[in-house]
Amino acid sequence: MGKARTDKLGQMNVLKSRMQLLCHTIDSLDETSDIEDLERLAASLDQLKAKVLRYAKDMKEHEESESGS
């Protein structure tokens, strides 16, 4: 596994990169795609959603810690 990103810019870059990869995957779908391709796409979407929610939580915690200082 990779190192967790904690800086906001790094997190945004990770999300952009993941989204670009997903867009490329979606573009590659065609009439030869099968259920496994769609299941992999769904899993990738779930992973991206989890990462977005994790980063949002990190940002909220960071903002709260700054305002409480």
Secondary structure, DSSP 8 states (H G I E B T S, - for coil): ------SHHHHHHHHHHHHHHHHHHHHH--TT--HHHHHHHHHHHHHHHHHHHHHHHHHHHHHHHHHT-
